Amino acid sequence: MLDTYGRKYVSPLIKGVAKVFLKMGWKPNHVTLLGFVVGLLPIICLFYQEPILGVVLLWLSGLLDAVDGAMARISGLTSLWGAFMDICFDRIVEVGVLLTLGYLNTDAQFPIMVLLTTILLSMTVFLTVGALEKQKKEKAFYYQAGLAERTEGFLFLSAMMLFGSYLTQITYLFAVIIIITIAQRVYEAYQILKNE
């Protein structure tokens, strides 16, 4: 939800950073790889009990994740391989953080399993509709908005990293919000695809 409605407010920052990288001679895929590496660092931070640094690095990886797409559009260097890396790396970072939280907090393992299941279902709907829908927008595929998008995910992951004593409650709340998102996306999928 925040991605869809807040993009116009952060777009100048993202485009500004994108132009800096382009002036430095970086390609979009380079920034995608950098964002992926930075996104893996919060996992190490959790093991060393540095959740605040982990959250800062998580958000930095999120910024780089937005910048690579802006670079591709500005420079005309969009590619299906870049889109593929972007989607896959995002999921690896998110799952890596969740698995680490589960490993370090055994009492929260079942809630995290529930959360991972909801994420899997939500991404299945999201990517299936993206593959089936012929309409192309700014991204490499049709983008379904929903209550839980990337920014909401980062907010919840941050809360899970910072407030360990409430990890189970935050995890279940996150799962409920994703279930609502699944329902939104399935309904939209029906509206889009019913007459195809």
PADOLUM-24077 format. One record per residue (C-alpha): y, x, z; residue number from 1; residue in three letters. Coordinates in steps of 0.001 Angstrom, whole numbers, plus 524288, in hexadecimal, padded with zeros to 5 digits. Each point is the difference from the previous one (the first is absolute). Last residue first. Example, Ala and Ser with C-alpha at 12.3 -4.5 7.8 and 13.67 -1.06 7.14 Angstrom:
<rs>
<r v="7FBDC" u="83566" w="81BE4" marmi="2" vexmi="Ser"/>
<r v="7F290" u="7FAA6" w="80294" marmi="1" vexmi="Ala"/>
</rs>
This chain:
<rs>
<r v="7CA38" u="7DA62" w="7AEAB" marmi="196" vexmi="Glu"/>
<r v="80453" u="7F2F7" w="805C2" marmi="195" vexmi="Asn"/>
<r v="7FBBE" u="80281" w="80E00" marmi="194" vexmi="Lys"/>
<r v="8044E" u="80E44" w="7FFC7" marmi="193" vexmi="Leu"/>
<r v="80E07" u="80011" w="804E1" marmi="192" vexmi="Ile"/>
<r v="7FF88" u="7F468" w="8095F" marmi="191" vexmi="Gln"/>
<r v="7F29C" u="80403" w="80530" marmi="190" vexmi="Tyr"/>
<r v="80482" u="80E00" w="801C7" marmi="189" vexmi="Ala"/>
<r v="80BFA" u="7FB0D" w="8076D" marmi="188" vexmi="Glu"/>
<r v="7F713" u="7F884" w="8094C" marmi="187" vexmi="Tyr"/>
<r v="7F734" u="80BE8" w="80180" marmi="186" vexmi="Val"/>
<r v="80BED" u="8087B" w="80290" marmi="185" vexmi="Arg"/>
<r v="80593" u="7F73F" w="80A8C" marmi="184" vexmi="Gln"/>
<r v="7F2AD" u="7FE8E" w="806A1" marmi="183" vexmi="Ala"/>
<r v="7FE19" u="80EBD" w="7FFB7" marmi="182" vexmi="Ile"/>
<r v="80D92" u="801CE" w="805D6" marmi="181" vexmi="Thr"/>
<r v="7FC8E" u="7F6BA" w="80B25" marmi="180" vexmi="Ile"/>
<r v="7F3BC" u="8081C" w="80254" marmi="179" vexmi="Ile"/>
<r v="80899" u="80C36" w="7FFD9" marmi="178" vexmi="Ile"/>
<r v="80885" u="7FA37" w="80AA8" marmi="177" vexmi="Ile"/>
<r v="7F3EA" u="7FCE0" w="80811" marmi="176" vexmi="Val"/>
<r v="7FAE7" u="80DE9" w="7FE67" marmi="175" vexmi="Ala"/>
<r v="80CF8" u="805C8" w="8047D" marmi="174" vexmi="Phe"/>
<r v="7FF9E" u="7F750" w="80C0D" marmi="173" vexmi="Leu"/>
<r v="7F217" u="80496" w="802BB" marmi="172" vexmi="Tyr"/>
<r v="80418" u="80E3C" w="7FEF8" marmi="171" vexmi="Thr"/>
<r v="80C08" u="7FE30" w="8087F" marmi="170" vexmi="Ile"/>
<r v="7F7BE" u="7F9A9" w="80AB1" marmi="169" vexmi="Gln"/>
<r v="7F586" u="80A97" w="7FF87" marmi="168" vexmi="Thr"/>
<r v="809DA" u="80B23" w="7FFDD" marmi="167" vexmi="Leu"/>
<r v="80819" u="7FB16" w="80B72" marmi="166" vexmi="Tyr"/>
<r v="7FDB7" u="80BE1" w="808BA" marmi="165" vexmi="Ser"/>
<r v="80138" u="8089C" w="7F3F7" marmi="164" vexmi="Gly"/>
<r v="80E24" u="7FC68" w="7FD78" marmi="163" vexmi="Phe"/>
<r v="804E1" u="80A97" w="7F6DA" marmi="162" vexmi="Leu"/>
<r v="7F517" u="8010E" w="7F5F6" marmi="161" vexmi="Met"/>
<r v="7FD3D" u="7F164" w="7FF5A" marmi="160" vexmi="Met"/>
<r v="80E8D" u="7FD20" w="7FF55" marmi="159" vexmi="Ala"/>
<r v="80184" u="8098F" w="7F4C1" marmi="158" vexmi="Ser"/>
<r v="7F452" u="7FA22" w="7F8EA" marmi="157" vexmi="Leu"/>
<r v="80621" u="7F290" w="801DB" marmi="156" vexmi="Phe"/>
<r v="80D20" u="80427" w="7FA8F" marmi="155" vexmi="Leu"/>
<r v="7F967" u="80777" w="7F4F9" marmi="154" vexmi="Phe"/>
<r v="7F82C" u="7F3FF" w="7FC2B" marmi="153" vexmi="Gly"/>
<r v="80C3F" u="7F7AE" w="80075" marmi="152" vexmi="Glu"/>
<r v="80652" u="809B6" w="7F6B3" marmi="151" vexmi="Thr"/>
<r v="7F44E" u="7FFF9" w="7F6B8" marmi="150" vexmi="Arg"/>
<r v="7FEE0" u="7F130" w="7FEDF" marmi="149" vexmi="Glu"/>
<r v="7FBBA" u="7F5DD" w="809DF" marmi="148" vexmi="Ala"/>
<r v="8063F" u="7F28C" w="7FE14" marmi="147" vexmi="Leu"/>
<r v="7FD3D" u="80077" w="7F184" marmi="146" vexmi="Gly"/>
<r v="804CC" u="8046D" w="7F2C2" marmi="145" vexmi="Ala"/>
<r v="7F667" u="80155" w="7F4E2" marmi="144" vexmi="Gln"/>
<r v="8035B" u="80B0D" w="7F6B3" marmi="143" vexmi="Tyr"/>
<r v="7FB26" u="7FED0" w="7F1F6" marmi="142" vexmi="Tyr"/>
<r v="7FC62" u="80D9C" w="7FB5C" marmi="141" vexmi="Phe"/>
<r v="8064F" u="80D18" w="7FCDD" marmi="140" vexmi="Ala"/>
<r v="80C3D" u="7FC3D" w="8078C" marmi="139" vexmi="Lys"/>
<r v="80CBF" u="7FA6C" w="7FAC4" marmi="138" vexmi="Glu"/>
<r v="7F955" u="7F3C3" w="7FAE4" marmi="137" vexmi="Lys"/>
<r v="7F470" u="7FD7A" w="7F72D" marmi="136" vexmi="Lys"/>
<r v="7FA96" u="7F267" w="7FD95" marmi="135" vexmi="Gln"/>
<r v="7F1E2" u="800A5" w="7FB69" marmi="134" vexmi="Lys"/>
<r v="7FA66" u="7FBFE" w="80D1F" marmi="133" vexmi="Glu"/>
<r v="7F1A8" u="8037F" w="8012C" marmi="132" vexmi="Leu"/>
<r v="80151" u="80DF5" w="804E5" marmi="131" vexmi="Ala"/>
<r v="80B0B" u="7FD16" w="80974" marmi="130" vexmi="Gly"/>
<r v="7F8C8" u="7F3DA" w="804AD" marmi="129" vexmi="Val"/>
<r v="7F416" u="80853" w="802C4" marmi="128" vexmi="Thr"/>
<r v="80833" u="80A9D" w="80663" marmi="127" vexmi="Leu"/>
<r v="8068E" u="7F6D7" w="809B8" marmi="126" vexmi="Phe"/>
<r v="7F3D6" u="7F7EC" w="802DC" marmi="125" vexmi="Val"/>
<r v="7F7DE" u="80C26" w="802AA" marmi="124" vexmi="Thr"/>
<r v="80B46" u="8061C" w="80788" marmi="123" vexmi="Met"/>
<r v="80076" u="7F44F" w="80928" marmi="122" vexmi="Ser"/>
<r v="7F148" u="8000A" w="801DC" marmi="121" vexmi="Leu"/>
<r v="7FFA8" u="80E7F" w="80332" marmi="120" vexmi="Leu"/>
<r v="80BB0" u="7FEC1" w="80920" marmi="119" vexmi="Ile"/>
<r v="7F95D" u="7F4A7" w="80710" marmi="118" vexmi="Thr"/>
<r v="7F39E" u="80808" w="801A8" marmi="117" vexmi="Thr"/>
<r v="807C3" u="80BB8" w="804E4" marmi="116" vexmi="Leu"/>
<r v="80659" u="7F74D" w="80A3E" marmi="115" vexmi="Leu"/>
<r v="7F2E3" u="7FACA" w="804B9" marmi="114" vexmi="Val"/>
<r v="7FAB7" u="80DE7" w="800EB" marmi="113" vexmi="Met"/>
<r v="80C64" u="803BE" w="80765" marmi="112" vexmi="Ile"/>
<r v="7FD97" u="7F4E4" w="80991" marmi="111" vexmi="Pro"/>
<r v="7F1FB" u="804FB" w="801C1" marmi="110" vexmi="Phe"/>
<r v="80419" u="80E1D" w="80249" marmi="109" vexmi="Gln"/>
<r v="80AA1" u="7FD15" w="809EB" marmi="108" vexmi="Ala"/>
<r v="7F802" u="8036B" w="80C27" marmi="107" vexmi="Asp"/>
<r v="7FC1C" u="80CD4" w="7F975" marmi="106" vexmi="Thr"/>
<r v="80DFD" u="804BF" w="7FF5B" marmi="105" vexmi="Asn"/>
<r v="80041" u="80DA4" w="7F9DB" marmi="104" vexmi="Leu"/>
<r v="7F657" u="7FCBD" w="7F534" marmi="103" vexmi="Tyr"/>
<r v="8065C" u="7F2D9" w="7FD86" marmi="102" vexmi="Gly"/>
<r v="80D8F" u="80606" w="7FF1D" marmi="101" vexmi="Leu"/>
<r v="7FA97" u="80A42" w="7F6BC" marmi="100" vexmi="Thr"/>
<r v="7F991" u="7F596" w="7F7A2" marmi="99" vexmi="Leu"/>
<r v="80CD5" u="7F88B" w="7FF62" marmi="98" vexmi="Leu"/>
<r v="8080E" u="80BF3" w="7FC41" marmi="97" vexmi="Val"/>
<r v="7F642" u="803E4" w="7F576" marmi="96" vexmi="Gly"/>
<r v="7FF39" u="7F20E" w="7FAE5" marmi="95" vexmi="Val"/>
<r v="80EC1" u="7FFAD" w="7FE12" marmi="94" vexmi="Glu"/>
<r v="800AD" u="80D7E" w="7F9C6" marmi="93" vexmi="Val"/>
<r v="7F453" u="7FD7D" w="7F71F" marmi="92" vexmi="Ile"/>
<r v="80595" u="7F2D1" w="7FBF6" marmi="91" vexmi="Arg"/>
<r v="80D00" u="805BE" w="7FBD2" marmi="90" vexmi="Asp"/>
<r v="7F918" u="80B19" w="7F8D6" marmi="89" vexmi="Phe"/>
<r v="7F828" u="7F660" w="7F7DA" marmi="88" vexmi="Cys"/>
<r v="80BA8" u="7F7B3" w="7FBD0" marmi="87" vexmi="Ile"/>
<r v="808C9" u="80B73" w="7FC94" marmi="86" vexmi="Asp"/>
<r v="7F536" u="807BA" w="7F95A" marmi="85" vexmi="Met"/>
<r v="7FCF5" u="7F485" w="7F703" marmi="84" vexmi="Phe"/>
<r v="80E62" u="7FDA1" w="7FCFD" marmi="83" vexmi="Ala"/>
<r v="801AA" u="80E5C" w="7FC89" marmi="82" vexmi="Gly"/>
<r v="7F3EE" u="7FF8F" w="7F763" marmi="81" vexmi="Trp"/>
<r v="80571" u="7F3E9" w="7F93B" marmi="80" vexmi="Leu"/>
<r v="80C2D" u="807A2" w="7FCB9" marmi="79" vexmi="Ser"/>
<r v="80EA6" u="7FE8B" w="80143" marmi="78" vexmi="Thr"/>
<r v="807B5" u="80BD9" w="7FB97" marmi="77" vexmi="Leu"/>
<r v="80BD7" u="7F893" w="7FB04" marmi="76" vexmi="Gly"/>
<r v="808BD" u="80899" w="80867" marmi="75" vexmi="Ser"/>
<r v="8065F" u="7F50D" w="807CE" marmi="74" vexmi="Ile"/>
<r v="7F396" u="7F7BA" w="800A6" marmi="73" vexmi="Arg"/>
<r v="7F722" u="80B37" w="80401" marmi="72" vexmi="Ala"/>
<r v="809D3" u="8050A" w="809F6" marmi="71" vexmi="Met"/>
<r v="8011C" u="7F276" w="8060D" marmi="70" vexmi="Ala"/>
<r v="7F140" u="7FF64" w="80108" marmi="69" vexmi="Gly"/>
<r v="7FF68" u="80D49" w="8068B" marmi="68" vexmi="Asp"/>
<r v="80AF1" u="7FC53" w="80971" marmi="67" vexmi="Val"/>
<r v="7F8DA" u="7F458" w="805E6" marmi="66" vexmi="Ala"/>
<r v="7F444" u="80802" w="80439" marmi="65" vexmi="Asp"/>
<r v="80933" u="80AE0" w="80455" marmi="64" vexmi="Leu"/>
<r v="80673" u="7F653" w="8093A" marmi="63" vexmi="Leu"/>
<r v="7F2BE" u="7FB96" w="8050F" marmi="62" vexmi="Gly"/>
<r v="7FBFE" u="80E2D" w="80246" marmi="61" vexmi="Ser"/>
<r v="80C6E" u="801B1" w="8080B" marmi="60" vexmi="Leu"/>
<r v="7FC5F" u="7F3AE" w="80778" marmi="59" vexmi="Trp"/>
<r v="7F2AD" u="80593" w="8038C" marmi="58" vexmi="Leu"/>
<r v="80631" u="80D12" w="80374" marmi="57" vexmi="Leu"/>
<r v="8093C" u="7F994" w="809B7" marmi="56" vexmi="Val"/>
<r v="7F4B7" u="7F800" w="805A3" marmi="55" vexmi="Val"/>
<r v="7F7AD" u="80C1E" w="801E5" marmi="54" vexmi="Gly"/>
<r v="80B45" u="80739" w="80678" marmi="53" vexmi="Leu"/>
<r v="800F0" u="7F4B9" w="809A5" marmi="52" vexmi="Ile"/>
<r v="7F134" u="7FF8A" w="801B8" marmi="51" vexmi="Pro"/>
<r v="7FE6B" u="80E37" w="8042D" marmi="50" vexmi="Glu"/>
<r v="7F321" u="7FF2F" w="8075D" marmi="49" vexmi="Gln"/>
<r v="7F9E2" u="80B9C" w="7F8E2" marmi="48" vexmi="Tyr"/>
<r v="7F5BC" u="7F755" w="7F99E" marmi="47" vexmi="Phe"/>
<r v="80A92" u="7F61C" w="7FC90" marmi="46" vexmi="Leu"/>
<r v="80869" u="80AA1" w="7F9CA" marmi="45" vexmi="Cys"/>
<r v="7F49F" u="8043B" w="7F76D" marmi="44" vexmi="Ile"/>
<r v="7FEBE" u="7F227" w="7FAB8" marmi="43" vexmi="Ile"/>
<r v="80EC6" u="7FF67" w="7FE70" marmi="42" vexmi="Pro"/>
<r v="7FEC2" u="80B9A" w="7F695" marmi="41" vexmi="Leu"/>
<r v="7F85C" u="7F860" w="7F5B8" marmi="40" vexmi="Leu"/>
<r v="80C28" u="7F8EE" w="7FB19" marmi="39" vexmi="Gly"/>
<r v="80702" u="80CF8" w="7FDD8" marmi="38" vexmi="Val"/>
<r v="7F4DF" u="80417" w="7F6F6" marmi="37" vexmi="Val"/>
<r v="80079" u="7F300" w="7F8D2" marmi="36" vexmi="Phe"/>
<r v="80EC3" u="80049" w="7FEBE" marmi="35" vexmi="Gly"/>
<r v="7FF38" u="80DA0" w="7FA2A" marmi="34" vexmi="Leu"/>
<r v="7F5BD" u="7FB60" w="7F63F" marmi="33" vexmi="Leu"/>
<r v="8086D" u="7F477" w="7FBD8" marmi="32" vexmi="Thr"/>
<r v="80BC2" u="80920" w="7FF72" marmi="31" vexmi="Val"/>
<r v="7F8E2" u="808CA" w="7F66C" marmi="30" vexmi="His"/>
<r v="7FBBA" u="7F3FB" w="7F848" marmi="29" vexmi="Asn"/>
<r v="80E40" u="7FC20" w="7FE30" marmi="28" vexmi="Pro"/>
<r v="8038B" u="80D4B" w="7FA25" marmi="27" vexmi="Lys"/>
<r v="8086B" u="809F2" w="80714" marmi="26" vexmi="Trp"/>
<r v="80A38" u="807DC" w="7F896" marmi="25" vexmi="Gly"/>
<r v="809A1" u="80142" w="80B54" marmi="24" vexmi="Met"/>
<r v="808F2" u="7F679" w="7F8F1" marmi="23" vexmi="Lys"/>
<r v="7F4BA" u="7F643" w="7FFD5" marmi="22" vexmi="Leu"/>
<r v="7FE0C" u="80197" w="80EAE" marmi="21" vexmi="Phe"/>
<r v="80E7B" u="7FD73" w="80283" marmi="20" vexmi="Val"/>
<r v="7FFD7" u="7F44A" w="7F6CE" marmi="19" vexmi="Lys"/>
<r v="7F4A9" u="7F9F2" w="8077D" marmi="18" vexmi="Ala"/>
<r v="80724" u="801FA" w="80CF4" marmi="17" vexmi="Val"/>
<r v="80B99" u="7F860" w="7FA9B" marmi="16" vexmi="Gly"/>
<r v="7F73E" u="7F592" w="7FA27" marmi="15" vexmi="Lys"/>
<r v="7F95D" u="7FDCE" w="80D19" marmi="14" vexmi="Ile"/>
<r v="80CE6" u="7FF8C" w="80752" marmi="13" vexmi="Leu"/>
<r v="80604" u="7F681" w="7F627" marmi="12" vexmi="Pro"/>
<r v="7F39D" u="7F779" w="8006E" marmi="11" vexmi="Ser"/>
<r v="80051" u="7FE5A" w="80EBF" marmi="10" vexmi="Val"/>
<r v="80822" u="7F37D" w="8002D" marmi="9" vexmi="Tyr"/>
<r v="7FAAD" u="7FA2E" w="7F35A" marmi="8" vexmi="Lys"/>
<r v="7F207" u="8022E" w="804B4" marmi="7" vexmi="Arg"/>
<r v="801D5" u="7F7CD" w="80C3E" marmi="6" vexmi="Gly"/>
<r v="7FB26" u="7F2F7" w="7FAE9" marmi="5" vexmi="Tyr"/>
<r v="7F371" u="80433" w="7F942" marmi="4" vexmi="Thr"/>
<r v="7FCBD" u="80B8C" w="808A5" marmi="3" vexmi="Asp"/>
<r v="80366" u="7F848" w="80C3F" marmi="2" vexmi="Leu"/>
<r v="7F668" u="7F543" w="7FC41" marmi="1" vexmi="Met"/>
</rs>
